[in-house]
Amino acid sequence: MNARTSEELIRAEESLLAHNYHPLPVVVARAEGVWLEDVEGRRYLDMLAGYSALNFGHRHPALVEAAHRQLDRLTLTSRAFRNDQLAGFAEGLAALTGLEMTLPMNTGAEAVESAIKVARKWAYEVKGVAPDRATIVAAAGNFHGRTTTIVGFSSDPVAREGFGPFTPGFRLVPYNDLAALEAAVDETTAAVLIEPIQGEAGVVIPDDGYLAGVRELTRRAGALFIADEIQSGLGRTGTTLACDHEAVRPDAVLLGKALGGGIVPVSAVVARREVLGVLRPGEHGSTFGGNPLGAAIGSAVVELLSTGAYQRRAAELGEVLHDGLAALLDKGVTGYRCRGLWAGVDVDPAIGTGREISERLMQEGVLVKDTHGSTIRLAPPLTITREELESALATLATVVT
């Protein structure tokens, strides 16, 4: 057991750490699979999975083994030198996504920032947009990260207020509205940046045909389609990528979170050769991007997904999740959106806010995360069993009914 209690550690955090998070009052000390244990030894079922960073659960044996093996050999060279893990990692991502080249980075926000730079460079060199005139169209309700550039095209006042002035060159349109998107795209448009499913907004799923419409619209306009699959990708929705539900292949896909196996931060821009081919030495970089430890773990993640077993599991258990939430409609739940093992659940505000519901679930041994208003998100590891998932749903039922 930890020598310090949860209360003592929470007080220390509140005193010493910036208050940019409002975590639930649970202090995790160890974890395995879908289970967490706090410093007092209480166990919790993880129904958040690190915002999809832990798609394969905590300390997946294959990923831990890959990390240990690489730790004993080489962890970092920087991209000043080559390492023996990076080529295999890029080959795996190409095979997994059907795209051709990889720009390895670390965090999801870095992948988004990198894609913005690449899209602008492509617009000037390939499309022929006049210098400093390139625009990027994004959707309201988006969550692409927390950098000053990214929050500048957020529609969330909490993310934006107090952080301006913001980077120009972005246009915001309603999500799931092809007519509005078409009206915003013109000869200056370098790219349309879209989440196939908006996670932070409450797992908002667009109408069937929307992603295919974005693909066709950008193709006609000579603009890039960039899909931010940092949360939705790598098996979460029952397919490798959420775009696969409409058999859509974007020009660039942004990956992160689960790509590092919940062990180290790993992200990537994976794109057509024509797109990433605009970068030349010295124009972009990252000391840790493409490091051999991250590449080795990323390759192990790709290997886990290569059989399709985790994607099938997410699809099958997603039906269990869907049915369990449907049974709660008008019984404390006013609405829900579910795709694979990912759901946004709207709880009757008379019962409590999303934060209050999350705290009640925590008391019952289930950990989730609230988002706006009375909405909570469910995103368990893809390794969860049917029995564990049904247990979590039963606990939710007792909390909201």
N, C-alpha and C positions, 0 to 999 in steps of 0.2 A: 504494500500500500504506500501511497505517497505520504511523505511526512507532513505535508500541509493539506488542510481541508479545502473543499471546493470554495467555501466562503472566504477563506484567507487568500486563495489564488485569485478569486474574482475581485476582491478589494485591491490586490496588488495591480492587476490589469487596469482597473478603473483609474488608479492613481498614476500609472507609468506609461500607458499606451494612449495614443491619439484616439479620440472617440469617433472614429469613422465607421465603426460597426456597432450594432446593438445585438450581440449574440444572446441566445437563450442561456439561462443560468445553469448550464451543465459543463463540467470540466472533464474532458475526455483524456484518459491516460493510456489506453491501449485499445486495439481493435483487431478483428479478424473476420473476413467474409462480410456479412451484412450486419455484424454486431459490434457495438461500441461498449466500452466499460469506463465509468468515471473513476475519479480518484478514491471514492469510497467503495468501489466494487459493484455499483449498480449497473445493470446491463440495459442497453437500449437497442431497438431495431432502427437501423439507419435507412430512412425513407427519402433522403436527400442526395446521398452519394456525391457530396462535394460539388453540387451543381453539375453533375454528370462527369466530374473528373475521376470518379471512382466507379465507372461503368462495370469494372470487373471485380468490384469489392475491395475491401481493405486487405493489403498484403497478399495479393494473388500469388500462389506459389511460383508460377512460371515467370511472373514479372519480378518478384523478389530474387529469384535465382538468376535471372538475366542481369539484374542490378549488381548482385554480389559478384558474379563472374567478371563483369566489366570493372567494378571497383578494384579488383585485384590486378587489373592490367593497365588501365589508362582512363582518366576522367576528363581531362581538358587539354587541348592543344591551342585553342583559339583557331580561327580560320586562316591564321598566318601559315599554318601547315595543314596537310591533309591527315585524316585518320582513317583507320581501316573499317569503321562502322558506318560511315555516312553514305557511301554509295549503295550499300545494301538497304539502308533505310529509305533512300529515295526510290530505289527499284520497287520496294514493297508498296510505297505510297502510290506510285504510278500504276501498278497492277490493281491496287484496291480501288482507286478512284476513276481509272480510265483516262487520266490526264498524263502529262508528259514530264514536267519539270517541277522541282520543289525548291522553295526558299525556306530553309529552316530557321525558326525563331524560338522564343521561349514562352512568353505569355500570349493569351488570346488577343489582348489589346495590341501587342506588338505585331501580330499577324494582320490585324485590321489596318494599323498604321502603315505597314509595309505594302499592303494591297492598295491603299490610297496612293502612295508614292508611285507604285508600279503602274497603276491605271492612268495617272497623269502623264507619266513618261511615255506610255504607250500612245496616249491621245496626241501628244505632240509629234512623236516620231513616226507613228504608223497611220493614225487617222488624219493627221494634218491640222489639228486644232491650233489656232493662233496662240503664241506664247502667253502664259499666265491667264488663259481664258477657260481652261478645262473645268467642267462641273461634274459633280457626282450626285446622283439622286438616291436618297434613302427614304425609309418609311417611318411615319410617325409610330410611336410606341416601341421603337427599336431599343435594343441594348447591345452595343458593340464594344463597350469598354469604358474606361474612366479617364483617359487622357484628355487634355484640354481640347485637342482637335475633335475627338470623338464626342465629348459631351456638348460641343458646339452644335452638333446636328441631332441631339437628343430632344425629345418633346417632353421629357420629365423635368419639371421645375426643380425638384430636389437635386437632380444631377447637374443642372445648368446654373442655378442662381448663385451669384457671387464668384463665378470663375471666368467671366469674360475679360477682355474682348475675345471673340472667337474667330477661328480661321474661316475665311470666306471660301466660296466655291462649292457649297452644298445646297441642295434643294430637297425639301421635305414634302412628301405626299402621303395621303392616307394609305394605310396598309390594306391589301386585298382589294385594291381599286385600280383596275387596269386602265380605265379611261383617264383617271387623274395622272397615272404614271405616263401615259402616252402624251398628255398635254405638257408634262414637265420636261420631256426628252427633246433635245434639239441638236443642232450641229456641234454644240460645244460639249455635249455629254460624253464623258470618258467612260462612265460605268454606272450601272444600277447595282447598289449594294443592298441585299435583302437577306433577312433570316427566313428560311423556309418555314419555320415555326417560331413565333416570338415567345421565348421562354420567360424572360423577366416580366413581360406584360401579362403573364398568367397562362402560358401555354396556349397562345392564340393560333389556331390552325386556319389557314386560308381556304377559300372555296376550291373545290376540284377544278383544275384547269388554270388556276392563277399562276403557278410556277411555269407551266408550259406557255402561258401568255407572256410572262416576263421574258422567257427565252426567245420567243418569236419576235416580240417587240424590239428587244435589244439587237437581235440579228438584223432586222430591217433597218434600224437606226445606225448600224455600224458602231454600236457601243458594247462594252463588256458587261456580262452578267456575272457578278461576284456573289456567291452564296456563302453567308456566314453560318457554317455548320459546327461552330465551336461547341455549342451545347447539344444541337440536334443530331450531330453526326456520330459515326463509329458505333452503330448498333442500337442507339437509344430508342429509335422509333419503330424498330422491327425490320429495318433495312440498313445497309451500310451507311448511306446518306439519306436524309429526309427527302432530298430531291429525287431519289430513286422511286418514290411513290408515284411520280408522274413521268418516270423514265426521262428525266431532264438532265442534261450534262451542261453545267455552267462553263464559262471560260476560265473561272478560277474558283476554288473551294478553299475556305479558311477552316483549319482544324486546330484543335487545342485540347485543353482539359483532359479527356480520357486518353489522349495520345501519349501522355506521360505516365499513364498507369497509376496515377495517384501517388507517385514516388518523387518525380522531379517535374518541373514545368517544361513542357515541350509543345511547340506550336509550329504551324507550317502554312505557307501559301502554296497550294498545289495548282498548277495552271497549264494551259497550252504553251507549247514552246515559243510561239510567236509573242506571247504576253510576257513571260519572264525573261525572254531573250533580250529585252530592251535594257536590262541592267548590265553595267560594265564595272570592272574592278574600281573600288573606291567610292561608288555611288550609294551603296547601302551596306550595312553590316551589323554584326552583333558578336561581342566577345564570346558569349556562351552559346549562341545559336549554332546548332549542328554539333554540339560537343559529343564526344564518343559515348559518354554515359547515357545522355538523353537519347542518342541515336540507337543504342543497343536496346534500351527499354522500349522505344518507339517501334523498333523492328519486332520485338516480342508481342506488342499490342497488335500490330498488323498480322502477325502469325496467328494470334487467337481469333481474329476476325476472318481469316482466310478460308475457313471451312464453312462459314455461314451459320454455325451452330448458335452463336450468341444472338445473331439477328433473328433466327427462327424462335429462339427462346423468348426474346423480347416481344415478338409478334404474338406468340401463344399466350404468354402470361399477360400481355396487354389486353387480351379478351377477358381474362379474369378481372383485371383492374376495371375495365370498362363496365362489365356487368355488375361488379360490386358498387361502383359509383352510381350506376343507373338505379339500383335498388334503394339508394338514399335520396333520390329526387323527391322533393316535397316532404322530406323527413329530416329537415335541417340543412339539406343541400339544395340550393336554388338553381344550380347549373354546373356543368363540368365540360371540359374538353380533354380528350385522351387520344394519344397516338403512341402505340407501343407501350413501353413502361415509362410513360411521361404524362402527367395530368395536371391540369389546373382545376381546382375545386372551389366553387363559390359557395360560401356558407352564409346562411341567413344572418344578416347583420344584427338581428335581435338576439341571436345566440352569442355573438361575440365578434371581435375583430379577428383578422388573420393571426395577429400576434397572440391574442388571448387563446385562440384555438390551438396554436402551436404549443403554448405553455401547458395547456390541459393535456395534450397528447404526450408531452414530455413527462408529465407526472404519471402517465400510464405506460411509460417505457417505449414510446414511439417518437422519433425525431423527424420533424418536417420543417419547412421554412415558409413563412408568409410572404406574400407580395402585396400588391395594392389592395387597400380596403379589407374586405373579409375573404380574400382569396388565399388559399394555400397551394403550394406546389408539392407534388409527389414525384420522385424520381429515384426509385430504389436501385441498388446495384443489379445488373442483369443476371447475377448469380443467385438472386433470391429464389427460394422455393415457393411452390404454390401454397404450401401450408403457412409459410411465413407471411406471404402477401395477404392471404385470407385473414390471418390473425391481425395484421395491421388494419385491414378494412373493418374488421369487427370492432377494433378499438376506436376507429374513427366514428363508427356508428354509435357507440356508447357516449362519445363526447358531443356529438351534434344532435342527438335525438333526446 
